[in-house]
Amino acid sequence: MAEVKSQCSPFLHRSRAACAPGAGVLAPSIALPITLVAPLFTLLAGGCSSSDQDRLQRDIATLKEDIHELGRSDREEGRRIAQLSGAVRQLEDRLGDGGGSAAAGSPFLPPEAAALPIIRLRPDGQSGGSYTVLGRPAGQQAPHPAAGAQRPGPWRNSPMAPGEPGDQAGAGPLSGRAPVLEALQRLAFGNRERPLTVVHYGDSHSKASALADELRRGLSRSGRISPGYVTREHPMLWEAKVSSSPGWTRQNWLATRDTGSFGPLGIAYLTRKAGTTLTLELTGAVPLTGIEVTAFYHRTPGHLPFQLASSGRTLARVKPPPRSAGAVPPLGATMVTLPSGARTLELTVLKGAQRGGQELRVFGFATRYPGADVEWDVLAVGGTTINHPLLRSDETLPLYLSQRRPDLLVVWFGTNSLLEPDLDLERYRQRFTELLERFQAAAPQAQCLVVGPPDLLGREISCFLDREQRRIVERKLRGRKAEAMLAHGRPARRCNPDDLLRRQGKKVVYPVPEVRTAEEWERYKQGCTYHTVPQLAGMITAQQQAAYARGCAYFDTFLFMGGNESMQRWACAEEPRLALLDLVHLSQRGYRKVAQGILEALRGMQLEGWQGG
C-alpha cells in the first residue's frame, strides 16, 4: 500500500485523507513503534476539527470491521493492530464525552501518557522466557481467571479454563502504561549515576524478605548491597539485625492500645529509662571502612538524650530540642560513620535533664555501604492493611520518604484486607488510590510498582477435623497442647485427605464422625475442596485501577502463580514446596520465584522501537 501524507497523523498509512472531504477508511500501519503511541492518541483525539467527527465515526465503524476480519484471518496481524484498535476505542470515548478523559490530569502522568492503553506482558513460550507486549485500551480491564474471563479480540469465543496460568491471548502478570513500564525498565537495567534506592511497603509477605532480597540481588550490578532500614525483628533473614536490652516497649500501629508516633515502618521502641540500649549488628560481607548509619527517632522537645557509640568510641550525642523551640520536625535523623573494622553500633539512652516524664522513641537504623549500588528498605509489618499507613501514621512517614528520596516505591498489600468480612471493594479502591497518592506526594521522583496479592483459599473450617480437633476450634482453646493437636494431620488435611484414613483389619476408619462409607467419604471430600475466595478477583481489579490511575506498574501475583487454587498446588507440590501449609504465605523459595517473575518480565520488555507485536 502506498503511503499518503496525513493531515491528522504522520504515523498512519491511509488510503484517503481522514480530515479531508470524502475521507475514507484509515488502514493501520503494520509497524507502529510504541514511542509513537502518545502522539497518535493526541492527534486522533484532537487533531481533526469537530466538523469532521461524523466522517470519522463512519470510518471508525468500517475500520473496526476490517480489524476484526484481519484478526480472524491472521493471528499475528491481529496482534499488530491491537494498538490501533485501542486508539479507535479511545477516540470513540472522546467523541462520546465531548473530548474528556477520565485518565487525563494525573500529576504523575503527562496527558498523552494518561491516554495510552494498558500494556500487559505475558511469557512467550516459543522464545524461552522472553515477553511479548500486547495492548489493551485505557480504562478496559484485562479478563481475569478468577472472574471466569473470556479471551479478548479474535479469541473472545475461547473461554479461559479456571486456574489457567495467564490468558495466552494477551493477559500476563506485569501491566501498566507504556511510559511507566519503559521508565521502570530503564530504572532497573539502565545506566545509574548513584545507588538505586527502594522503599518497599507491605505486610507479612514482604516482612519475610525473600522477595525483596531476590529483587535487590537481581538489580545489583556489583553484588554490593546496603542493608537499608532495619529495626528489631524487621525485616527477617536480613544481613543486619537489632537487639535490645530490657526496658524497651514495642509500639505497633496494629495494636489499638498503642499510641504516639510509629515512624516510617509502623513500629517504634519506647523507653523511659536511662541506660537502656539498642544494638545494630551487621553480618555477612561488611566493608572495612566508610559504613554510614543513620538512627531515626521521634524528635520532640524534652525527649531523653542518647548517644551512638561503636568500638568503644562515642560517635554522637543527641540532645532534645528545647521546649521553647515550639513545633519541630518530628522525625529525627542522626548519621554517623563507623570506625574502621566495626560491625556494630550501640544506641544508649542517657539521663534526662528532669526527673520523670521523659521518654525516647527509636524507629530504626538505615545503613549505607560504600560502593553499594542498591539500597532496599523493607517497611513491612505482619497483619498490616492499607488502613494502617493511612489512618495510624503521622508526619514521620512522609518525612522519611522525603529524606530517603527513593527511586522506586514497591507496594504489596491485599491479603489481610481479603480476610475482613465486611470488605467493600469500591471503598478499598478509593483508599488504595489515596495511599499511593500519599506515597507519591512525599516521593514524587520515584517510579512505582504495585504487587498484587497471591492466591487465597477458603473452605469450611471444620473440614477433616476429628472430634477432639473440632472441640478445640469451637471453644477457641489456646496453648501448646491445643496447637499440637491441631497440627496433627495438617499436611494430609491440606493436600491429600486420603492419608487420614486408617485401617483396622479389613475395616476403614474415617477421620470425621459423619462419614461411614466410601461413597460418603468421596462426597465429603468434594464438599471440602478448597476454592479461591470470591473477593480476590475484585481486589485485583481495584488495585489495578488505582495503580494505573497513579502511574504505577502492576504485577499480578495471583495470575503468575497459575490462577484459581494455585496456592494449594504451590503448597502441595513435590519438595521443595513453594507455599506454606497455612495456604496463606509462600515459602522462601516461593517468594523468590515471584521476584524472579518480576525480574524476567522487566528484562524481557522490548518497549523502545516496539513494532506493535
Secondary structure, DSSP 8 states (H G I E B T S, - for coil): ------SS-TT-EESS-TTSTT---EE--S---GGGHHHHHHHHHHSS-GGGHHHHHHHHHHHHHHHHHHHHH-HHHHHHTHHHHHHHHHHHHHHHTTT--TTTT-TTS-HHHHTS-EEEEEE-GGGTT-EEEEEE-TT-----GGGT-B--GGGTTSB--TT-SS-TTT--SEEEEHHHHHHHHHHHHS--SS-EEEEEEESHHHHT-HHHHHHHHHH-SSS-EE-EEEBTTBSSS-SEEEEE-TT-EEEETT-TT--S--TTTTEEEEE--TT-EEEEEE-SS--SS--EEEEEEE--TT---EEEEETTEEEEEE----GGG-S--SEEEEEEE--TT--EEEEEE---SSSSS--EEEEEEEEE-TT--EEEEEEE-TT--THHHHHT--THHHHHHHHH--SEEEEE--HHHHT-TT--HHHHHHHHHHHHHHHHHH-TT-EEEEE-----EE--TTTT--HHHHHHHHHT--SHHHHHHHHTTHHHHHH-GGGG-EEETTEEE-SSTT--SHHHHHHHHHHT--EE-THHHHHHHHHHHHHHHTT-EEE-HHHHHTSTTHHHHHHHSSSS-SB-TTSSSB-HHHHHHHHHHHHHHHHH---TT----
